[in-house]
Amino acid sequence: MKLATIGSGSIVDLMFKSIEGIDGIEPVAVYSRTMDKAKAFAKKHQVAKAYDDLDAMLGDSQFDTVYIASPNALHYPQAKKALEAGKNVILEKPFTPSRKQAEELFELAEKNGVMIFEAITNIHTPNFGLLKDNLDMAGEIREGVLNFSQYSSRYKKYMDHIVENAFDPKMDGGALMDINIYNIHLALGLFGKPERIVYLPVLGWNGIDTSGVLLLQYPHMNITCIGSKDSSADYLATLQGEKGTFSIVNGSTGRMSDVLFTPPKREMEQQEDLKISVDQGLHMTYEFMDFLTALNENNKEMYEAYKAQTLLAADILDEALAQRDALAAAGAQSL
Ligand SMILES: NC(=O)c1ccc[n+]([C@@H]2O[C@H](COP(=O)([O-])OP(=O)(O)OC[C@H]3O[C@@H](n4cnc5c(N)ncnc54)[C@H](OP(=O)(O)O)[C@@H]3O)[C@@H](O)[C@H]2O)c1
C-alpha cells in the first residue's frame, strides 16, 4: 500500500505511528490546505511529497490509497474525489452521516475497481475478537452500557459561542457522530442490527448534540450507548448477561484495552475477575493490517463484511440524527 493522507490533526500523527511496524505500507504524500503546513507535516513524518492542492495530489500516480482524516462533513466529497481518481480510500469514522452517501461511495468504489473502508478501530482489535469469541460465557446478555464520555477541549469555546468543527452541525459534528459512533460499531459488531433505536440528545445552543443516550433495542436485550463531549466518565463498556458480566476497559473509545469477565455475584466467593484480553499495543495498527490484507488479497469476503457493518451504522446515524433534528426543530430545551 502506497499511502497519501488528508488532514493534519492528532489522529493522523497516531496513524503514522501505528503503521510504522507494518510491512507493506509506505507513506508517500500528505495534503494540507496550506503548503507551509503540508511541508511541515511531511517533514515531521518523513514523507517525500507535500501538496496543498487536493486535485493535484489525487492525480499523482505514485500512491494507490488515501487516508482521509478531515472534518466529518468533508468525508463524502473528498472520498468521492479520491475514488473517482481511482484510489482506494480509508475514511475516518463516521464514514458518512447518511446511508445514501455511504451507498454512493461503495458503488463508486466498485465502479472504479477500488476499495473503501471505514477507519473504526475497535472491531479490528484482537481484544474485540476475544470478546466476541467468549461472549457465551456471560449467557444471554440482557443489558449493556457503553459509555464514551470525554469532556471536549473545544467545549468551553463552544459555550462562549466560538464553534469549532466538532460542535458545528454544518461540519457534521456532535456527540453522536464523533463519539457515540464507536459504541454503535461495538454493538453492531457483537450483536448485529437492532430492532429499534431511540436517540435522546442533550442539545446545545446551536442544535448540536453535546451529549446523548442512544438506546439500541434487541429482542430481550437493551444496549445503552452514551456519548458525551460536555462531561467525562470512565471509558467503560459493560455487558450484563445471565451468567456473568463483561467489563471492557476503553471498550467505548475504540481502544479495547482490557476485557474482564466477572461471574454472577452469588458465585463469586474467592473468585477473581477473569482477564480474557491481551496486551495489544497501539490499537490503530490492526485496522490498517486488515485493510492491507483485504487489498493485497483482493479479499471480497472481508470487504463485504466491513461494508455491511458500515451501512448498518449509517442507518443508525440516519435515524438518530433525524430524531435529534426533529427535537431541535420542535424547540426542545437546549443549553
Ligand atoms: N479513529 C479515531 O480514533 C479518531 C480520533 C479523532 C478523530 N477522528 C476522526 O478524524 C477526523 C478528523 O478529526 P480532527 O479532530 O482531527 O478534526 P479537525 O481538527 O476538525 O480537522 C482535521 C483536519 O482537517 C483540516 N480542516 C480543518 N477544518 C477544515 C475545514 N473547515 N475545511 C477543510 N479542512 C479542514 C485540517 O487540516 P489542514 O489544516 O492540514 O488542512 C485539520 O487538521 C474526524 O472525522 C474524526 O471523527 C478519529
The ligand as an SDF file (V2000), in Angstrom:
LIG
                    3D

 48 52  0  0  0  0  0  0  0  0999 V2000
  -10.1810    6.9890   14.8360 N   0  0  0  0  0  0  0  0  0  0  0  0
  -10.0270    7.7870   15.8710 C   0  0  0  0  0  0  0  0  0  0  0  0
   -9.6970    7.3580   16.9640 O   0  0  0  0  0  0  0  0  0  0  0  0
  -10.2530    9.2640   15.6780 C   0  0  0  0  0  0  0  0  0  0  0  0
   -9.8380   10.1590   16.6470 C   0  0  0  0  0  0  0  0  0  0  0  0
  -10.0270   11.5000   16.4100 C   0  0  0  0  0  0  0  0  0  0  0  0
  -10.6430   11.9170   15.2540 C   0  0  0  0  0  0  0  0  0  0  0  0
  -11.0760   11.0180   14.3500 N   0  0  0  0  0  0  0  0  0  0  0  0
  -11.7470   11.4460   13.0990 C   0  0  0  0  0  0  0  0  0  0  0  0
  -10.7540   12.0610   12.2970 O   0  0  0  0  0  0  0  0  0  0  0  0
  -11.3180   13.1450   11.5910 C   0  0  0  0  0  0  0  0  0  0  0  0
  -10.5220   14.3930   11.9140 C   0  0  0  0  0  0  0  0  0  0  0  0
  -10.7010   14.7340   13.2510 O   0  0  0  0  0  0  0  0  0  0  0  0
   -9.9640   16.0170   13.8660 P   0  0  0  0  0  0  0  0  0  0  0  0
  -10.3640   16.1110   15.2730 O   0  0  0  0  0  0  0  0  0  0  0  0
   -8.5180   15.9520   13.5060 O   0  0  0  0  0  0  0  0  0  0  0  0
  -10.7170   17.1600   13.0210 O   0  0  0  0  0  0  0  0  0  0  0  0
  -10.3350   18.6970   12.7750 P   0  0  0  0  0  0  0  0  0  0  0  0
   -9.2100   19.0620   13.6730 O   0  0  0  0  0  0  0  0  0  0  0  0
  -11.5750   19.4860   12.8240 O   0  0  0  0  0  0  0  0  0  0  0  0
   -9.8340   18.6960   11.2610 O   0  0  0  0  0  0  0  0  0  0  0  0
   -8.9190   17.7400   10.7470 C   0  0  0  0  0  0  0  0  0  0  0  0
   -8.0610   18.3720    9.6680 C   0  0  0  0  0  0  0  0  0  0  0  0
   -8.8650   18.7800    8.5780 O   0  0  0  0  0  0  0  0  0  0  0  0
   -8.4390   20.0500    8.0990 C   0  0  0  0  0  0  0  0  0  0  0  0
   -9.5460   21.0160    8.3090 N   0  0  0  0  0  0  0  0  0  0  0  0
   -9.9660   21.5870    9.4440 C   0  0  0  0  0  0  0  0  0  0  0  0
  -11.0140   22.4050    9.2280 N   0  0  0  0  0  0  0  0  0  0  0  0
  -11.2520   22.3530    7.9280 C   0  0  0  0  0  0  0  0  0  0  0  0
  -12.2140   22.9860    7.0770 C   0  0  0  0  0  0  0  0  0  0  0  0
  -13.1090   23.8300    7.5790 N   0  0  0  0  0  0  0  0  0  0  0  0
  -12.1720   22.7080    5.7860 N   0  0  0  0  0  0  0  0  0  0  0  0
  -11.2540   21.8760    5.2590 C   0  0  0  0  0  0  0  0  0  0  0  0
  -10.3250   21.2200    6.0140 N   0  0  0  0  0  0  0  0  0  0  0  0
  -10.3340   21.4590    7.3180 C   0  0  0  0  0  0  0  0  0  0  0  0
   -7.2120   20.4420    8.9240 C   0  0  0  0  0  0  0  0  0  0  0  0
   -6.0710   20.0110    8.2060 O   0  0  0  0  0  0  0  0  0  0  0  0
   -5.2180   21.0530    7.3530 P   0  0  0  0  0  0  0  0  0  0  0  0
   -5.2030   22.3480    8.0950 O   0  0  0  0  0  0  0  0  0  0  0  0
   -3.9020   20.3830    7.2870 O   0  0  0  0  0  0  0  0  0  0  0  0
   -5.8790   21.1580    6.0120 O   0  0  0  0  0  0  0  0  0  0  0  0
   -7.3340   19.6050   10.1610 C   0  0  0  0  0  0  0  0  0  0  0  0
   -6.1240   19.1890   10.7120 O   0  0  0  0  0  0  0  0  0  0  0  0
  -12.7860   13.2230   12.0090 C   0  0  0  0  0  0  0  0  0  0  0  0
  -13.5590   12.5750   11.0540 O   0  0  0  0  0  0  0  0  0  0  0  0
  -12.8290   12.4870   13.3190 C   0  0  0  0  0  0  0  0  0  0  0  0
  -14.0860   11.8850   13.5440 O   0  0  0  0  0  0  0  0  0  0  0  0
  -10.8660    9.7110   14.5290 C   0  0  0  0  0  0  0  0  0  0  0  0
  1  2  1  0
  2  3  2  0
  2  4  1  0
  4  5  1  0
  4 48  2  0
  5  6  2  0
  6  7  1  0
  7  8  2  0
  8  9  1  0
  8 48  1  0
  9 10  1  0
  9 46  1  0
 10 11  1  0
 11 12  1  0
 11 44  1  0
 12 13  1  0
 13 14  1  0
 14 15  2  0
 14 16  1  0
 14 17  1  0
 17 18  1  0
 18 19  2  0
 18 20  1  0
 18 21  1  0
 21 22  1  0
 22 23  1  0
 23 24  1  0
 23 42  1  0
 24 25  1  0
 25 26  1  0
 25 36  1  0
 26 27  1  0
 26 35  1  0
 27 28  2  0
 28 29  1  0
 29 30  1  0
 29 35  2  0
 30 31  1  0
 30 32  2  0
 32 33  1  0
 33 34  2  0
 34 35  1  0
 36 37  1  0
 36 42  1  0
 37 38  1  0
 38 39  2  0
 38 40  1  0
 38 41  1  0
 42 43  1  0
 44 45  1  0
 44 46  1  0
 46 47  1  0
M  CHG  2   8   1  16  -1
M  END
$$$$
